[in-house]
């Protein structure tokens, strides 16, 4: 609350300071004091020309409103305003743009007037495009375009409508999605360079490519059917790539086995032929001895496996013929006595 004082009372608390100021002015003179004040103000004005540019920034220095130079990060000096001025631009900040939707408070809100567009087969599709970009040229970003970010948004919508309008809805929703993204990014960068915005697009990604809500489920069924078809085709191709090499390997294995068997039979036949020829040579040198030896070897090889019957040649019946068949005269093998004397199982129990 301000207390009213009569004019003749003044301010008693300021009286000592006023007296000291008066003595100071009388001692130094008003001219010197005014010069010192002017020099101090000039020093402050000259010191205002220092400025700092951070590592992720670039500064554009203006002289009487015209671009003079660009400065890198660090401490710099320019002439004070109004001779020179500077504007700092962050060139490392990744900025984002949205077409067809807006993100507010971690929630996505569609914008139908931007997202709904006509495809090449006269269908309506709802597209959401997400863009990331950087400031590439600070001078162009500040002075060549009136509103570079608004120009980017409009250019992105134009590029997106052109890319979607030249493709069918099925192609845009399925296998052509990446192609549409790349085309939008390329055309958007061309438009930004044409307008001189100084912006560089680092990414353009389609977040949503859907038909209108009323027919969305039907289109999703078509997409799922197409994906199932592609999956079955890939599985069939994988099965083919698995079966064909196995069949070829088995065929090669069978051919190699047959060739090995042929070589084995040929070598064995050649060995048997050479063996027969050597035996023939030995037979011709001593026919009687060789014939006897071959006979004995044959008998020695086959006789152990034959069933033999020894008969008395001087029997009363005279010859073998009355005794045929001989198998009926062979007695059965004798049963050991220990087995014949074993009591039956029932007797042992009693």
C-alpha positions in Angstrom: 0.0 0.0 0.0 1.5 3.4 -1.1 1.4 6.1 1.5 0.7 9.7 0.3 3.3 12.3 1.2 3.1 16.0 0.9 5.3 17.5 -1.9 7.5 19.3 0.6 8.4 16.2 2.6 10.2 14.3 -0.3 11.8 10.9 0.2 14.1 11.0 3.3 15.6 7.5 2.5 17.0 8.7 -0.9 18.4 11.9 0.3 21.9 10.5 1.1 22.2 8.8 -2.3 21.2 12.0 -4.1 23.9 13.9 -2.2 26.6 11.4 -3.1 25.6 11.5 -6.7 25.8 15.3 -6.7 29.3 15.2 -5.2 30.3 12.6 -7.8 29.1 14.8 -10.7 30.8 17.9 -9.4 34.1 16.0 -8.9 34.2 14.3 -12.4 32.1 16.6 -14.4 29.0 15.8 -16.3 30.8 15.4 -19.6 33.1 12.7 -18.3 30.2 10.8 -16.7 28.2 10.9 -19.9 31.2 9.6 -21.9 31.7 6.8 -19.4 28.1 5.8 -19.7 28.2 6.0 -23.5 31.4 3.8 -23.5 29.7 1.2 -21.2 26.7 1.1 -23.5 28.9 0.7 -26.5 30.7 -2.1 -24.9 27.4 -3.9 -24.1 26.3 -3.3 -27.7 29.5 -4.8 -29.1 29.4 -7.7 -26.6 25.9 -8.6 -27.9 27.6 -9.9 -31.1 28.9 -13.1 -29.4 26.7 -16.2 -29.9 27.1 -19.9 -29.4 26.1 -22.6 -31.9 25.5 -26.1 -30.4 26.8 -29.3 -32.0 23.5 -30.2 -33.7 22.8 -26.7 -35.0 23.9 -24.4 -37.8 23.7 -20.6 -37.7 22.9 -18.3 -40.7 24.4 -14.8 -40.3 22.5 -12.0 -41.9 23.8 -8.5 -42.8 21.1 -5.9 -43.2 18.7 -8.8 -43.9 20.8 -10.5 -46.6 22.4 -13.9 -46.0 26.1 -13.4 -45.4 27.5 -16.8 -44.3 26.8 -20.0 -42.3 28.7 -20.9 -39.1 29.5 -24.3 -37.6 29.1 -25.3 -34.0 31.2 -23.3 -31.5 31.6 -19.7 -30.2 31.3 -17.0 -32.9 31.1 -13.3 -33.3 29.2 -11.0 -35.6 28.5 -7.3 -35.7 25.6 -6.4 -33.3 22.1 -5.7 -34.4 21.0 -3.9 -36.6 24.1 -4.4 -38.7 24.2 -8.2 -38.5 22.0 -10.8 -37.0 21.8 -14.6 -36.9 19.3 -17.4 -36.9 20.0 -20.9 -35.5 18.5 -24.0 -37.1 18.7 -27.6 -35.6 19.7 -29.8 -38.5 20.0 -33.0 -36.4 16.4 -33.1 -35.1 14.3 -35.7 -36.8 11.0 -34.1 -37.6 7.8 -36.0 -38.5 4.8 -35.4 -40.8 1.5 -37.2 -40.9 -0.9 -37.5 -43.8 -4.4 -39.0 -43.2 -4.2 -39.0 -39.5 -3.0 -36.9 -36.5 -1.4 -38.1 -33.3 -2.6 -36.3 -30.2 -1.9 -37.4 -26.6 -0.7 -40.9 -27.7 -3.9 -41.4 -29.6 -4.4 -41.6 -33.4 -7.2 -39.6 -34.9 -8.0 -40.2 -38.6 -8.4 -37.3 -41.0 -10.8 -38.6 -43.8 -10.3 -35.6 -46.1 -6.6 -36.5 -46.4 -6.6 -40.3 -46.0 -9.5 -41.2 -48.4 -8.3 -41.4 -52.0 -9.2 -43.1 -55.3 -7.2 -46.0 -56.7 -6.5 -46.9 -60.3 -9.4 -49.4 -60.4 -11.9 -46.8 -59.1 -12.0 -48.1 -55.5 -11.7 -45.9 -52.4 -8.9 -46.6 -50.0 -8.0 -45.1 -46.6 -4.2 -44.5 -46.4 -2.1 -43.2 -43.5 1.4 -42.0 -44.4 4.1 -41.4 -41.8 7.1 -39.2 -42.8 10.4 -38.4 -41.1 12.6 -35.6 -42.4 15.6 -33.4 -41.6 16.7 -29.9 -42.4 19.3 -30.3 -45.1 19.9 -26.7 -46.1 19.3 -24.1 -43.4 19.4 -21.1 -45.8 16.7 -22.6 -48.0 14.7 -23.7 -45.0 14.6 -20.2 -43.6 14.3 -18.0 -46.6 13.4 -19.9 -49.8 10.0 -21.2 -48.8 7.4 -19.3 -46.7 6.3 -22.4 -44.7 8.6 -25.4 -45.6 6.8 -27.9 -43.3 3.4 -27.0 -44.7 4.8 -27.3 -48.2 6.1 -30.8 -47.2 2.7 -31.8 -46.0 1.0 -30.7 -49.2 3.7 -32.3 -51.4 3.4 -35.6 -49.4 -0.4 -35.7 -50.0 0.1 -35.0 -53.7 2.8 -37.7 -54.1 0.7 -40.2 -52.2 -2.5 -39.6 -54.3 -0.5 -39.9 -57.5 1.1 -43.2 -56.4 -2.2 -44.7 -55.1 -4.1 -43.5 -58.2 -1.9 -45.4 -60.6 -2.2 -48.8 -58.8 -5.1 -51.1 -58.0 -6.4 -51.4 -54.5 -5.2 -55.0 -54.2 -1.7 -54.2 -55.4 -1.5 -51.3 -53.0 -2.7 -53.3 -50.0 -0.5 -56.4 -50.7 2.6 -56.9 -52.7 2.8 -53.3 -54.0 2.9 -51.6 -50.6 6.7 -51.3 -50.5 6.7 -50.1 -54.1 4.2 -47.3 -53.3 6.2 -46.3 -50.3 9.4 -45.9 -52.3 7.7 -44.0 -55.1 6.1 -41.6 -52.6 9.4 -40.9 -50.9 11.1 -40.3 -54.3 8.4 -38.0 -55.7 8.1 -36.1 -52.4 11.9 -35.4 -52.3 11.7 -34.2 -55.9 8.9 -31.8 -55.0 10.7 -30.5 -52.0 13.8 -29.8 -54.0 11.7 -28.1 -56.7 10.2 -25.8 -54.1 13.5 -25.1 -52.4 12.4 -26.1 -48.9 15.9 -27.4 -47.8 14.3 -30.5 -46.3 15.5 -34.1 -46.7 13.0 -37.0 -46.4 14.6 -39.9 -44.5 11.6 -42.2 -44.3 8.1 -42.5 -45.8 6.1 -45.4 -44.5 2.5 -46.5 -45.1 1.0 -47.3 -41.7 -2.5 -48.1 -42.8 -3.8 -49.1 -46.2 -7.4 -50.2 -45.8 -10.7 -49.9 -47.7 -13.5 -47.9 -46.2 -14.9 -49.2 -42.9 -18.1 -50.4 -44.5 -16.4 -52.9 -46.8 -13.2 -53.4 -44.8 -13.9 -57.0 -43.7 -14.6 -58.2 -47.3 -11.3 -56.8 -48.5 -9.5 -58.3 -45.6 -10.9 -61.7 -46.5 -9.5 -61.2 -50.0 -6.1 -60.3 -48.6 -6.1 -63.3 -46.3 -7.0 -65.6 -49.2 -4.2 -64.1 -51.3 -1.7 -64.6 -48.4 -2.9 -68.2 -48.0 -2.3 -68.7 -51.7 1.2 -67.3 -51.5 1.9 -69.4 -48.5 0.7 -72.6 -50.2 2.8 -71.7 -53.3 5.9 -71.2 -51.1 5.3 -74.5 -49.3 4.9 -76.3 -52.6 8.1 -74.8 -53.9 9.8 -75.8 -50.7 8.6 -79.3 -51.1 9.7 -79.4 -54.7 13.1 -78.1 -53.7 13.3 -80.9 -51.1 12.0 -83.8 -53.2 13.8 -83.2 -56.5 17.3 -83.1 -55.0 16.6 -86.3 -53.0 15.3 -88.0 -56.2 18.3 -87.0 -58.2 20.6 -88.2 -55.4 18.8 -91.5 -55.2 19.0 -91.9 -59.0 22.7 -91.2 -59.0 23.2 -93.6 -56.1 21.3 -96.4 -58.0 23.4 -95.8 -61.1 26.6 -95.9 -59.1 25.5 -99.1 -57.4 24.6 -100.7 -60.7 27.9 -99.6 -62.2 29.8 -101.1 -59.1 27.8 -104.3 -59.4 28.7 -104.5 -63.2 32.3 -103.9 -62.5 32.3 -106.6 -59.7 30.6 -109.1 -62.0 33.0 -108.4 -64.8 36.0 -108.8 -62.6 34.7 -112.0 -61.0 33.9 -113.4 -64.5 37.3 -112.5 -65.8 38.9 -114.2 -62.7 36.8 -117.3 -63.1 37.7 -117.5 -66.8 41.4 -117.1 -66.1 41.2 -119.7 -63.3 39.5 -122.1 -65.7 42.2 -121.5 -68.3 44.9 -122.2 -65.8 43.2 -125.4 -64.7 42.9 -126.4 -68.3 46.6 -125.9 -68.9 47.4 -128.0 -65.9 44.9 -130.7 -67.0 46.5 -130.9 -70.4 49.9 -131.4 -68.8 48.7 -134.4 -66.6 45.2 -135.4 -67.5 44.9 -138.5 -65.3 46.3 -136.8 -62.2 44.3 -133.7 -62.7 41.1 -135.6 -63.3 41.6 -137.6 -60.2 42.4 -134.5 -58.1 39.3 -132.7 -59.4 37.2 -135.7 -58.6 38.5 -135.9 -55.1 38.0 -132.2 -54.5 34.5 -132.4 -55.7 33.7 -135.4 -53.5 35.4 -133.7 -50.6 33.2 -130.6 -51.1 29.8 -132.3 -51.6 30.1 -135.5 -49.6 29.9 -134.0 -46.1 26.5 -132.5 -46.9 25.0 -135.7 -48.4 23.1 -138.4 -46.4 25.1 -141.6 -46.5 23.9 -145.2 -46.2 26.5 -148.0 -45.7 25.3 -151.5 -46.9 26.8 -154.9 -46.8 27.5 -156.0 -50.3 27.3 -159.7 -49.3 23.8 -159.7 -48.0 21.2 -162.4 -48.7 18.8 -160.3 -50.6 21.4 -159.4 -53.2 21.6 -155.7 -54.0 20.1 -152.4 -52.9 16.9 -152.5 -55.0 14.9 -154.8 -52.6 15.6 -152.3 -49.7 14.4 -149.1 -51.4 13.3 -146.7 -50.1 16.2 -146.7 -47.7 14.9 -144.0 -45.4 12.4 -146.3 -43.8 15.1 -148.6 -42.5 16.9 -145.8 -40.6 16.1 -146.3 -36.8 14.8 -143.3 -34.9 17.4 -141.6 -32.6 17.6 -143.1 -29.2 16.0 -141.2 -26.2 18.3 -140.8 -23.2 17.4 -143.0 -20.3 17.2 -140.0 -17.9 14.3 -138.6 -19.9 12.4 -141.9 -20.1 12.6 -142.4 -16.3 11.3 -138.9 -15.4 7.9 -139.2 -13.7 5.0 -137.3 -15.1 4.1 -133.9 -13.8 0.9 -135.1 -12.0 2.8 -137.8 -10.1 5.3 -135.4 -8.8 2.6 -133.3 -7.3 1.0 -136.3 -5.5 
